[in-house]
Amino acid sequence: MSAPAQKYDVFQAVADPTRREVLRLVAEKERPVSEIAGHFSISRTAVAKHLHILSEAKLIKGRKAGREKLYTLQPESLAELREWLAYFDRFWDNRLSVLKHLIENDKSTYLEHNEKEE
């Protein structure tokens, strides 16, 4: 039997600012739900829903510790985001290099033209 389809992908999960803040919190250290919820002005139930979405996207992992559930970041799941962002880093680096080249060549042409007129 195949594994159930993932309901949320990484991009959907990080689209929400609350979930991005949760990721930052659990990246610092493993935290229980109560501690995570204490950082927000929303209900604990709402925080639990955000944790569920992040878990579905495999960005965080929860483990039982007594009566609490502790959450921690799963950084390897951020690879998809890094790869996507790296594409745009290369894209803009290339565009800016072309622009720099055009500006420098245009400046040289301008200076040469002005020297001939003098």
Backbone as XML, in Angstrom:
<?xml version="1.0"?>
<chain id="A" units="angstrom">
  <residue number="1" name="MET">
    <atom name="N" x="0.852" y="-1.187" z="0.000"/>
    <atom name="CA" x="0.000" y="0.000" z="0.000"/>
    <atom name="C" x="0.894" y="1.245" z="0.000"/>
  </residue>
  <residue number="2" name="SER">
    <atom name="N" x="0.571" y="2.221" z="-0.814"/>
    <atom name="CA" x="1.385" y="3.428" z="-0.899"/>
    <atom name="C" x="1.075" y="4.376" z="0.255"/>
  </residue>
  <residue number="3" name="ALA">
    <atom name="N" x="2.042" y="5.250" z="0.513"/>
    <atom name="CA" x="1.879" y="6.239" z="1.588"/>
    <atom name="C" x="0.804" y="7.244" z="1.195"/>
  </residue>
  <residue number="4" name="PRO">
    <atom name="N" x="0.053" y="7.773" z="2.167"/>
    <atom name="CA" x="-0.970" y="8.769" z="1.841"/>
    <atom name="C" x="-0.334" y="10.036" z="1.276"/>
  </residue>
  <residue number="5" name="ALA">
    <atom name="N" x="-1.048" y="10.673" z="0.371"/>
    <atom name="CA" x="-0.548" y="11.908" z="-0.241"/>
    <atom name="C" x="-0.420" y="13.000" z="0.814"/>
  </residue>
  <residue number="6" name="GLN">
    <atom name="N" x="0.617" y="13.787" z="0.647"/>
    <atom name="CA" x="0.857" y="14.904" z="1.556"/>
    <atom name="C" x="-0.176" y="15.992" z="1.279"/>
  </residue>
  <residue number="7" name="LYS">
    <atom name="N" x="-0.852" y="16.480" z="2.319"/>
    <atom name="CA" x="-1.885" y="17.505" z="2.139"/>
    <atom name="C" x="-1.289" y="18.880" z="1.869"/>
  </residue>
  <residue number="8" name="TYR">
    <atom name="N" x="-0.166" y="19.169" z="2.497"/>
    <atom name="CA" x="0.438" y="20.496" z="2.383"/>
    <atom name="C" x="1.869" y="20.355" z="1.898"/>
  </residue>
  <residue number="9" name="ASP">
    <atom name="N" x="2.249" y="21.218" z="0.960"/>
    <atom name="CA" x="3.644" y="21.212" z="0.550"/>
    <atom name="C" x="4.397" y="22.309" z="1.298"/>
  </residue>
  <residue number="10" name="VAL">
    <atom name="N" x="5.687" y="22.323" z="1.107"/>
    <atom name="CA" x="6.561" y="23.267" z="1.811"/>
    <atom name="C" x="6.159" y="24.709" z="1.522"/>
  </residue>
  <residue number="11" name="PHE">
    <atom name="N" x="5.808" y="24.994" z="0.288"/>
    <atom name="CA" x="5.476" y="26.367" z="-0.094"/>
    <atom name="C" x="4.179" y="26.842" z="0.551"/>
  </residue>
  <residue number="12" name="GLN">
    <atom name="N" x="3.197" y="25.970" z="0.618"/>
    <atom name="CA" x="1.951" y="26.321" z="1.308"/>
    <atom name="C" x="2.222" y="26.542" z="2.793"/>
  </residue>
  <residue number="13" name="ALA">
    <atom name="N" x="3.063" y="25.699" z="3.352"/>
    <atom name="CA" x="3.337" y="25.776" z="4.788"/>
    <atom name="C" x="4.031" y="27.078" z="5.172"/>
  </residue>
  <residue number="14" name="VAL">
    <atom name="N" x="4.976" y="27.532" z="4.372"/>
    <atom name="CA" x="5.719" y="28.747" z="4.732"/>
    <atom name="C" x="5.042" y="30.019" z="4.232"/>
  </residue>
  <residue number="15" name="ALA">
    <atom name="N" x="3.908" y="29.882" z="3.559"/>
    <atom name="CA" x="3.195" y="31.060" z="3.053"/>
    <atom name="C" x="2.601" y="31.899" z="4.176"/>
  </residue>
  <residue number="16" name="ASP">
    <atom name="N" x="2.384" y="31.306" z="5.319"/>
    <atom name="CA" x="1.752" y="32.005" z="6.440"/>
    <atom name="C" x="2.810" y="32.546" z="7.405"/>
  </residue>
  <residue number="17" name="PRO">
    <atom name="N" x="2.727" y="33.835" z="7.782"/>
    <atom name="CA" x="3.732" y="34.426" z="8.678"/>
    <atom name="C" x="3.778" y="33.772" z="10.063"/>
  </residue>
  <residue number="18" name="THR">
    <atom name="N" x="2.651" y="33.297" z="10.553"/>
    <atom name="CA" x="2.653" y="32.621" z="11.856"/>
    <atom name="C" x="3.467" y="31.337" z="11.770"/>
  </residue>
  <residue number="19" name="ARG">
    <atom name="N" x="3.289" y="30.594" z="10.699"/>
    <atom name="CA" x="4.046" y="29.343" z="10.551"/>
    <atom name="C" x="5.529" y="29.614" z="10.348"/>
  </residue>
  <residue number="20" name="ARG">
    <atom name="N" x="5.865" y="30.693" z="9.666"/>
    <atom name="CA" x="7.289" y="31.037" z="9.523"/>
    <atom name="C" x="7.893" y="31.351" z="10.887"/>
  </residue>
  <residue number="21" name="GLU">
    <atom name="N" x="7.127" y="32.026" z="11.737"/>
    <atom name="CA" x="7.611" y="32.331" z="13.087"/>
    <atom name="C" x="7.739" y="31.050" z="13.913"/>
  </residue>
  <residue number="22" name="VAL">
    <atom name="N" x="6.801" y="30.132" z="13.759"/>
    <atom name="CA" x="6.907" y="28.839" z="14.450"/>
    <atom name="C" x="8.190" y="28.135" z="14.018"/>
  </residue>
  <residue number="23" name="LEU">
    <atom name="N" x="8.489" y="28.152" z="12.736"/>
    <atom name="CA" x="9.723" y="27.530" z="12.246"/>
    <atom name="C" x="10.948" y="28.157" z="12.897"/>
  </residue>
  <residue number="24" name="ARG">
    <atom name="N" x="10.941" y="29.476" z="13.003"/>
    <atom name="CA" x="12.070" y="30.157" z="13.647"/>
    <atom name="C" x="12.205" y="29.706" z="15.097"/>
  </residue>
  <residue number="25" name="LEU">
    <atom name="N" x="11.091" y="29.613" z="15.794"/>
    <atom name="CA" x="11.112" y="29.212" z="17.206"/>
    <atom name="C" x="11.649" y="27.794" z="17.390"/>
  </residue>
  <residue number="26" name="VAL">
    <atom name="N" x="11.159" y="26.857" z="16.587"/>
    <atom name="CA" x="11.603" y="25.470" z="16.765"/>
    <atom name="C" x="12.984" y="25.225" z="16.165"/>
  </residue>
  <residue number="27" name="ALA">
    <atom name="N" x="13.471" y="26.156" z="15.349"/>
    <atom name="CA" x="14.842" y="26.049" z="14.847"/>
    <atom name="C" x="15.834" y="26.341" z="15.972"/>
  </residue>
  <residue number="28" name="GLU">
    <atom name="N" x="15.446" y="27.218" z="16.890"/>
    <atom name="CA" x="16.319" y="27.583" z="18.009"/>
    <atom name="C" x="16.503" y="26.424" z="18.974"/>
  </residue>
  <residue number="29" name="LYS">
    <atom name="N" x="15.387" y="25.730" z="19.278"/>
    <atom name="CA" x="15.431" y="24.588" z="20.198"/>
    <atom name="C" x="14.109" y="23.840" z="20.137"/>
  </residue>
  <residue number="30" name="GLU">
    <atom name="N" x="14.120" y="22.623" z="20.638"/>
    <atom name="CA" x="12.898" y="21.828" z="20.726"/>
    <atom name="C" x="11.965" y="22.498" z="21.730"/>
  </residue>
  <residue number="31" name="ARG">
    <atom name="N" x="10.698" y="22.642" z="21.348"/>
    <atom name="CA" x="9.749" y="23.363" z="22.211"/>
    <atom name="C" x="8.424" y="22.616" z="22.323"/>
  </residue>
  <residue number="32" name="PRO">
    <atom name="N" x="7.809" y="22.696" z="23.517"/>
    <atom name="CA" x="6.464" y="22.127" z="23.674"/>
    <atom name="C" x="5.419" y="23.068" z="23.076"/>
  </residue>
  <residue number="33" name="VAL">
    <atom name="N" x="4.244" y="22.519" z="22.792"/>
    <atom name="CA" x="3.147" y="23.301" z="22.212"/>
    <atom name="C" x="2.844" y="24.521" z="23.070"/>
  </residue>
  <residue number="34" name="SER">
    <atom name="N" x="2.810" y="24.343" z="24.383"/>
    <atom name="CA" x="2.458" y="25.457" z="25.274"/>
    <atom name="C" x="3.435" y="26.620" z="25.134"/>
  </residue>
  <residue number="35" name="GLU">
    <atom name="N" x="4.707" y="26.315" z="24.992"/>
    <atom name="CA" x="5.708" y="27.376" z="24.835"/>
    <atom name="C" x="5.567" y="28.062" z="23.479"/>
  </residue>
  <residue number="36" name="ILE">
    <atom name="N" x="5.329" y="27.283" z="22.452"/>
    <atom name="CA" x="5.130" y="27.859" z="21.115"/>
    <atom name="C" x="3.904" y="28.763" z="21.130"/>
  </residue>
  <residue number="37" name="ALA">
    <atom name="N" x="2.813" y="28.273" z="21.696"/>
    <atom name="CA" x="1.560" y="29.043" z="21.751"/>
    <atom name="C" x="1.734" y="30.346" z="22.516"/>
  </residue>
  <residue number="38" name="GLY">
    <atom name="N" x="2.607" y="30.367" z="23.510"/>
    <atom name="CA" x="2.848" y="31.567" z="24.306"/>
    <atom name="C" x="3.433" y="32.726" z="23.526"/>
  </residue>
  <residue number="39" name="HIS">
    <atom name="N" x="3.945" y="32.455" z="22.356"/>
    <atom name="CA" x="4.545" y="33.507" z="21.522"/>
    <atom name="C" x="3.531" y="34.198" z="20.615"/>
  </residue>
  <residue number="40" name="PHE">
    <atom name="N" x="2.282" y="33.731" z="20.633"/>
    <atom name="CA" x="1.279" y="34.253" z="19.712"/>
    <atom name="C" x="0.027" y="34.700" z="20.446"/>
  </residue>
  <residue number="41" name="SER">
    <atom name="N" x="-0.690" y="35.616" z="19.832"/>
    <atom name="CA" x="-1.944" y="36.100" z="20.425"/>
    <atom name="C" x="-3.142" y="35.388" z="19.796"/>
  </residue>
  <residue number="42" name="ILE">
    <atom name="N" x="-2.945" y="34.132" z="19.433"/>
    <atom name="CA" x="-4.023" y="33.307" z="18.890"/>
    <atom name="C" x="-4.235" y="32.133" z="19.840"/>
  </residue>
  <residue number="43" name="SER">
    <atom name="N" x="-5.334" y="31.427" z="19.666"/>
    <atom name="CA" x="-5.652" y="30.317" z="20.574"/>
    <atom name="C" x="-4.660" y="29.163" z="20.407"/>
  </residue>
  <residue number="44" name="ARG">
    <atom name="N" x="-4.588" y="28.355" z="21.427"/>
    <atom name="CA" x="-3.725" y="27.177" z="21.372"/>
    <atom name="C" x="-4.204" y="26.229" z="20.265"/>
  </residue>
  <residue number="45" name="THR">
    <atom name="N" x="-5.507" y="26.176" z="20.053"/>
    <atom name="CA" x="-6.071" y="25.353" z="18.978"/>
    <atom name="C" x="-5.576" y="25.835" z="17.618"/>
  </residue>
  <residue number="46" name="ALA">
    <atom name="N" x="-5.542" y="27.151" z="17.428"/>
    <atom name="CA" x="-5.044" y="27.714" z="16.165"/>
    <atom name="C" x="-3.566" y="27.375" z="15.980"/>
  </residue>
  <residue number="47" name="VAL">
    <atom name="N" x="-2.795" y="27.474" z="17.060"/>
    <atom name="CA" x="-1.371" y="27.113" z="16.989"/>
    <atom name="C" x="-1.236" y="25.634" z="16.632"/>
  </residue>
  <residue number="48" name="ALA">
    <atom name="N" x="-2.073" y="24.793" z="17.229"/>
    <atom name="CA" x="-2.035" y="23.356" z="16.937"/>
    <atom name="C" x="-2.314" y="23.091" z="15.456"/>
  </residue>
  <residue number="49" name="LYS">
    <atom name="N" x="-3.207" y="23.861" z="14.857"/>
    <atom name="CA" x="-3.495" y="23.709" z="13.423"/>
    <atom name="C" x="-2.272" y="24.079" z="12.588"/>
  </residue>
  <residue number="50" name="HIS">
    <atom name="N" x="-1.593" y="25.156" z="12.986"/>
    <atom name="CA" x="-0.366" y="25.546" z="12.281"/>
    <atom name="C" x="0.695" y="24.453" z="12.420"/>
  </residue>
  <residue number="51" name="LEU">
    <atom name="N" x="0.819" y="23.891" z="13.607"/>
    <atom name="CA" x="1.784" y="22.811" z="13.829"/>
    <atom name="C" x="1.437" y="21.597" z="12.967"/>
  </residue>
  <residue number="52" name="HIS">
    <atom name="N" x="0.165" y="21.316" z="12.836"/>
    <atom name="CA" x="-0.276" y="20.197" z="12.003"/>
    <atom name="C" x="0.133" y="20.417" z="10.541"/>
  </residue>
  <residue number="53" name="ILE">
    <atom name="N" x="-0.082" y="21.614" z="10.035"/>
    <atom name="CA" x="0.278" y="21.930" z="8.646"/>
    <atom name="C" x="1.786" y="21.810" z="8.448"/>
  </residue>
  <residue number="54" name="LEU">
    <atom name="N" x="2.559" y="22.333" z="9.389"/>
    <atom name="CA" x="4.017" y="22.236" z="9.295"/>
    <atom name="C" x="4.477" y="20.782" z="9.368"/>
  </residue>
  <residue number="55" name="SER">
    <atom name="N" x="3.802" y="19.985" z="10.182"/>
    <atom name="CA" x="4.127" y="18.554" z="10.277"/>
    <atom name="C" x="3.784" y="17.833" z="8.979"/>
  </residue>
  <residue number="56" name="GLU">
    <atom name="N" x="2.630" y="18.156" z="8.409"/>
    <atom name="CA" x="2.215" y="17.558" z="7.132"/>
    <atom name="C" x="3.234" y="17.854" z="6.034"/>
  </residue>
  <residue number="57" name="ALA">
    <atom name="N" x="3.795" y="19.050" z="6.062"/>
    <atom name="CA" x="4.794" y="19.450" z="5.067"/>
    <atom name="C" x="6.182" y="18.922" z="5.415"/>
  </residue>
  <residue number="58" name="LYS">
    <atom name="N" x="6.268" y="18.201" z="6.515"/>
    <atom name="CA" x="7.521" y="17.603" z="6.997"/>
    <atom name="C" x="8.589" y="18.645" z="7.337"/>
  </residue>
  <residue number="59" name="LEU">
    <atom name="N" x="8.140" y="19.826" z="7.738"/>
    <atom name="CA" x="9.070" y="20.881" z="8.149"/>
    <atom name="C" x="9.406" y="20.799" z="9.631"/>
  </residue>
  <residue number="60" name="ILE">
    <atom name="N" x="8.520" y="20.211" z="10.411"/>
    <atom name="CA" x="8.778" y="20.007" z="11.834"/>
    <atom name="C" x="8.428" y="18.565" z="12.186"/>
  </residue>
  <residue number="61" name="LYS">
    <atom name="N" x="8.956" y="18.145" z="13.316"/>
    <atom name="CA" x="8.675" y="16.798" z="13.801"/>
    <atom name="C" x="8.308" y="16.906" z="15.269"/>
  </residue>
  <residue number="62" name="GLY">
    <atom name="N" x="7.260" y="16.203" z="15.654"/>
    <atom name="CA" x="6.838" y="16.195" z="17.047"/>
    <atom name="C" x="7.127" y="14.855" z="17.689"/>
  </residue>
  <residue number="63" name="ARG">
    <atom name="N" x="7.459" y="14.890" z="18.974"/>
    <atom name="CA" x="7.667" y="13.647" z="19.718"/>
    <atom name="C" x="7.039" y="13.799" z="21.090"/>
  </residue>
  <residue number="64" name="LYS">
    <atom name="N" x="6.496" y="12.717" z="21.587"/>
    <atom name="CA" x="5.878" y="12.717" z="22.909"/>
    <atom name="C" x="6.972" y="12.699" z="23.968"/>
  </residue>
  <residue number="65" name="ALA">
    <atom name="N" x="6.786" y="13.532" z="24.980"/>
    <atom name="CA" x="7.678" y="13.556" z="26.146"/>
    <atom name="C" x="6.768" y="13.669" z="27.365"/>
  </residue>
  <residue number="66" name="GLY">
    <atom name="N" x="6.398" y="12.537" z="27.915"/>
    <atom name="CA" x="5.438" y="12.559" z="29.015"/>
    <atom name="C" x="4.082" y="12.978" z="28.493"/>
  </residue>
  <residue number="67" name="ARG">
    <atom name="N" x="3.521" y="14.002" z="29.110"/>
    <atom name="CA" x="2.200" y="14.494" z="28.697"/>
    <atom name="C" x="2.290" y="15.550" z="27.603"/>
  </residue>
  <residue number="68" name="GLU">
    <atom name="N" x="3.491" y="15.984" z="27.290"/>
    <atom name="CA" x="3.658" y="17.048" z="26.292"/>
    <atom name="C" x="4.134" y="16.483" z="24.965"/>
  </residue>
  <residue number="69" name="LYS">
    <atom name="N" x="3.952" y="17.278" z="23.955"/>
    <atom name="CA" x="4.517" y="16.968" z="22.647"/>
    <atom name="C" x="5.519" y="18.065" z="22.337"/>
  </residue>
  <residue number="70" name="LEU">
    <atom name="N" x="6.743" y="17.664" z="22.015"/>
    <atom name="CA" x="7.814" y="18.608" z="21.711"/>
    <atom name="C" x="8.041" y="18.642" z="20.203"/>
  </residue>
  <residue number="71" name="TYR">
    <atom name="N" x="8.251" y="19.844" z="19.702"/>
    <atom name="CA" x="8.451" y="20.024" z="18.263"/>
    <atom name="C" x="9.840" y="20.565" z="17.980"/>
  </residue>
  <residue number="72" name="THR">
    <atom name="N" x="10.395" y="20.096" z="16.874"/>
    <atom name="CA" x="11.698" y="20.557" z="16.430"/>
    <atom name="C" x="11.693" y="20.692" z="14.904"/>
  </residue>
  <residue number="73" name="LEU">
    <atom name="N" x="12.594" y="21.507" z="14.403"/>
    <atom name="CA" x="12.710" y="21.742" z="12.960"/>
    <atom name="C" x="13.321" y="20.531" z="12.274"/>
  </residue>
  <residue number="74" name="GLN">
    <atom name="N" x="12.870" y="20.241" z="11.082"/>
    <atom name="CA" x="13.481" y="19.233" z="10.220"/>
    <atom name="C" x="14.128" y="19.990" z="9.055"/>
  </residue>
  <residue number="75" name="PRO">
    <atom name="N" x="15.353" y="20.465" z="9.238"/>
    <atom name="CA" x="15.972" y="21.355" z="8.246"/>
    <atom name="C" x="16.129" y="20.742" z="6.861"/>
  </residue>
  <residue number="76" name="GLU">
    <atom name="N" x="16.247" y="19.420" z="6.769"/>
    <atom name="CA" x="16.411" y="18.804" z="5.450"/>
    <atom name="C" x="15.198" y="19.059" z="4.556"/>
  </residue>
  <residue number="77" name="SER">
    <atom name="N" x="14.057" y="19.285" z="5.160"/>
    <atom name="CA" x="12.848" y="19.564" z="4.377"/>
    <atom name="C" x="12.857" y="20.958" z="3.765"/>
  </residue>
  <residue number="78" name="LEU">
    <atom name="N" x="13.760" y="21.802" z="4.225"/>
    <atom name="CA" x="13.871" y="23.146" z="3.653"/>
    <atom name="C" x="14.657" y="23.148" z="2.343"/>
  </residue>
  <residue number="79" name="ALA">
    <atom name="N" x="15.218" y="21.994" z="1.971"/>
    <atom name="CA" x="16.023" y="21.901" z="0.747"/>
    <atom name="C" x="15.229" y="22.327" z="-0.483"/>
  </residue>
  <residue number="80" name="GLU">
    <atom name="N" x="13.958" y="21.956" z="-0.540"/>
    <atom name="CA" x="13.120" y="22.331" z="-1.689"/>
    <atom name="C" x="13.029" y="23.849" z="-1.822"/>
  </residue>
  <residue number="81" name="LEU">
    <atom name="N" x="12.889" y="24.539" z="-0.692"/>
    <atom name="CA" x="12.857" y="26.011" z="-0.711"/>
    <atom name="C" x="14.202" y="26.576" z="-1.151"/>
  </residue>
  <residue number="82" name="ARG">
    <atom name="N" x="15.286" y="26.022" z="-0.591"/>
    <atom name="CA" x="16.624" y="26.500" z="-0.948"/>
    <atom name="C" x="16.876" y="26.361" z="-2.443"/>
  </residue>
  <residue number="83" name="GLU">
    <atom name="N" x="16.495" y="25.213" z="-3.011"/>
    <atom name="CA" x="16.703" y="24.993" z="-4.446"/>
    <atom name="C" x="15.899" y="25.984" z="-5.279"/>
  </residue>
  <residue number="84" name="TRP">
    <atom name="N" x="14.666" y="26.219" z="-4.886"/>
    <atom name="CA" x="13.811" y="27.147" z="-5.613"/>
    <atom name="C" x="14.376" y="28.564" z="-5.538"/>
  </residue>
  <residue number="85" name="LEU">
    <atom name="N" x="14.794" y="28.973" z="-4.345"/>
    <atom name="CA" x="15.362" y="30.311" z="-4.172"/>
    <atom name="C" x="16.703" y="30.446" z="-4.886"/>
  </residue>
  <residue number="86" name="ALA">
    <atom name="N" x="17.494" y="29.369" z="-4.919"/>
    <atom name="CA" x="18.792" y="29.406" z="-5.594"/>
    <atom name="C" x="18.618" y="29.706" z="-7.081"/>
  </residue>
  <residue number="87" name="TYR">
    <atom name="N" x="17.566" y="29.175" z="-7.684"/>
    <atom name="CA" x="17.296" y="29.459" z="-9.089"/>
    <atom name="C" x="17.156" y="30.964" z="-9.301"/>
  </residue>
  <residue number="88" name="PHE">
    <atom name="N" x="16.391" y="31.614" z="-8.435"/>
    <atom name="CA" x="16.167" y="33.050" z="-8.586"/>
    <atom name="C" x="17.394" y="33.860" z="-8.197"/>
  </residue>
  <residue number="89" name="ASP">
    <atom name="N" x="18.202" y="33.365" z="-7.281"/>
    <atom name="CA" x="19.483" y="34.017" z="-6.990"/>
    <atom name="C" x="20.344" y="34.047" z="-8.248"/>
  </residue>
  <residue number="90" name="ARG">
    <atom name="N" x="20.452" y="32.897" z="-8.908"/>
    <atom name="CA" x="21.247" y="32.826" z="-10.143"/>
    <atom name="C" x="20.639" y="33.710" z="-11.233"/>
  </residue>
  <residue number="91" name="PHE">
    <atom name="N" x="19.315" y="33.682" z="-11.339"/>
    <atom name="CA" x="18.620" y="34.487" z="-12.340"/>
    <atom name="C" x="18.963" y="35.964" z="-12.167"/>
  </residue>
  <residue number="92" name="TRP">
    <atom name="N" x="18.810" y="36.487" z="-10.943"/>
    <atom name="CA" x="19.054" y="37.907" z="-10.714"/>
    <atom name="C" x="20.536" y="38.247" z="-10.771"/>
  </residue>
  <residue number="93" name="ASP">
    <atom name="N" x="21.404" y="37.340" z="-10.329"/>
    <atom name="CA" x="22.843" y="37.580" z="-10.466"/>
    <atom name="C" x="23.204" y="37.745" z="-11.936"/>
  </residue>
  <residue number="94" name="ASN">
    <atom name="N" x="22.648" y="36.894" z="-12.775"/>
    <atom name="CA" x="22.903" y="36.971" z="-14.209"/>
    <atom name="C" x="22.366" y="38.277" z="-14.787"/>
  </residue>
  <residue number="95" name="ARG">
    <atom name="N" x="21.141" y="38.622" z="-14.438"/>
    <atom name="CA" x="20.534" y="39.864" z="-14.958"/>
    <atom name="C" x="21.332" y="41.094" z="-14.531"/>
  </residue>
  <residue number="96" name="LEU">
    <atom name="N" x="21.746" y="41.114" z="-13.279"/>
    <atom name="CA" x="22.506" y="42.263" z="-12.782"/>
    <atom name="C" x="23.891" y="42.337" z="-13.419"/>
  </residue>
  <residue number="97" name="SER">
    <atom name="N" x="24.493" y="41.184" z="-13.698"/>
    <atom name="CA" x="25.787" y="41.179" z="-14.387"/>
    <atom name="C" x="25.650" y="41.748" z="-15.794"/>
  </residue>
  <residue number="98" name="VAL">
    <atom name="N" x="24.593" y="41.357" z="-16.482"/>
    <atom name="CA" x="24.334" y="41.881" z="-17.829"/>
    <atom name="C" x="24.105" y="43.386" z="-17.764"/>
  </residue>
  <residue number="99" name="LEU">
    <atom name="N" x="23.314" y="43.836" z="-16.811"/>
    <atom name="CA" x="23.044" y="45.266" z="-16.654"/>
    <atom name="C" x="24.331" y="46.037" z="-16.368"/>
  </residue>
  <residue number="100" name="LYS">
    <atom name="N" x="25.160" y="45.492" z="-15.480"/>
    <atom name="CA" x="26.440" y="46.139" z="-15.157"/>
    <atom name="C" x="27.302" y="46.256" z="-16.413"/>
  </residue>
  <residue number="101" name="HIS">
    <atom name="N" x="27.359" y="45.180" z="-17.185"/>
    <atom name="CA" x="28.137" y="45.187" z="-18.422"/>
    <atom name="C" x="27.612" y="46.251" z="-19.389"/>
  </residue>
  <residue number="102" name="LEU">
    <atom name="N" x="26.294" y="46.328" z="-19.539"/>
    <atom name="CA" x="25.703" y="47.319" z="-20.436"/>
    <atom name="C" x="25.995" y="48.741" z="-19.973"/>
  </residue>
  <residue number="103" name="ILE">
    <atom name="N" x="25.885" y="48.975" z="-18.682"/>
    <atom name="CA" x="26.146" y="50.317" z="-18.143"/>
    <atom name="C" x="27.604" y="50.693" z="-18.332"/>
  </residue>
  <residue number="104" name="GLU">
    <atom name="N" x="28.512" y="49.759" z="-18.035"/>
    <atom name="CA" x="29.940" y="50.050" z="-18.185"/>
    <atom name="C" x="30.297" y="50.310" z="-19.642"/>
  </residue>
  <residue number="105" name="ASN">
    <atom name="N" x="29.737" y="49.533" z="-20.554"/>
    <atom name="CA" x="30.014" y="49.745" z="-21.978"/>
    <atom name="C" x="29.412" y="51.042" z="-22.470"/>
  </residue>
  <residue number="106" name="ASP">
    <atom name="N" x="28.208" y="51.370" z="-22.011"/>
    <atom name="CA" x="27.564" y="52.615" z="-22.394"/>
    <atom name="C" x="28.368" y="53.799" z="-21.861"/>
  </residue>
  <residue number="107" name="LYS">
    <atom name="N" x="28.894" y="53.683" z="-20.645"/>
    <atom name="CA" x="29.703" y="54.749" z="-20.054"/>
    <atom name="C" x="30.974" y="54.946" z="-20.876"/>
  </residue>
  <residue number="108" name="SER">
    <atom name="N" x="31.602" y="53.842" z="-21.278"/>
    <atom name="CA" x="32.819" y="53.931" z="-22.093"/>
    <atom name="C" x="32.522" y="54.604" z="-23.426"/>
  </residue>
  <residue number="109" name="THR">
    <atom name="N" x="31.431" y="54.221" z="-24.053"/>
    <atom name="CA" x="31.029" y="54.812" z="-25.329"/>
    <atom name="C" x="30.754" y="56.297" z="-25.157"/>
  </residue>
  <residue number="110" name="TYR">
    <atom name="N" x="30.082" y="56.663" z="-24.081"/>
    <atom name="CA" x="29.765" y="58.054" z="-23.795"/>
    <atom name="C" x="31.047" y="58.863" z="-23.609"/>
  </residue>
  <residue number="111" name="LEU">
    <atom name="N" x="31.993" y="58.332" z="-22.835"/>
    <atom name="CA" x="33.250" y="59.051" z="-22.592"/>
    <atom name="C" x="34.052" y="59.198" z="-23.882"/>
  </residue>
  <residue number="112" name="GLU">
    <atom name="N" x="34.095" y="58.146" z="-24.689"/>
    <atom name="CA" x="34.812" y="58.214" z="-25.964"/>
    <atom name="C" x="34.179" y="59.258" z="-26.880"/>
  </residue>
  <residue number="113" name="HIS">
    <atom name="N" x="32.870" y="59.300" z="-26.926"/>
    <atom name="CA" x="32.143" y="60.250" z="-27.760"/>
    <atom name="C" x="32.431" y="61.685" z="-27.306"/>
  </residue>
  <residue number="114" name="ASN">
    <atom name="N" x="32.428" y="61.944" z="-26.018"/>
    <atom name="CA" x="32.681" y="63.287" z="-25.491"/>
    <atom name="C" x="34.118" y="63.724" z="-25.720"/>
  </residue>
  <residue number="115" name="GLU">
    <atom name="N" x="35.069" y="62.802" z="-25.658"/>
    <atom name="CA" x="36.473" y="63.146" z="-25.889"/>
    <atom name="C" x="36.686" y="63.568" z="-27.339"/>
  </residue>
  <residue number="116" name="LYS">
    <atom name="N" x="35.987" y="62.948" z="-28.276"/>
    <atom name="CA" x="36.104" y="63.278" z="-29.695"/>
    <atom name="C" x="35.546" y="64.661" z="-29.987"/>
  </residue>
  <residue number="117" name="GLU">
    <atom name="N" x="34.512" y="65.070" z="-29.262"/>
    <atom name="CA" x="33.883" y="66.365" z="-29.488"/>
    <atom name="C" x="34.736" y="67.508" z="-28.954"/>
  </residue>
  <residue number="118" name="GLU">
    <atom name="N" x="35.576" y="67.217" z="-27.975"/>
    <atom name="CA" x="36.366" y="68.297" z="-27.356"/>
    <atom name="C" x="37.520" y="68.625" z="-28.177"/>
  </residue>
</chain>
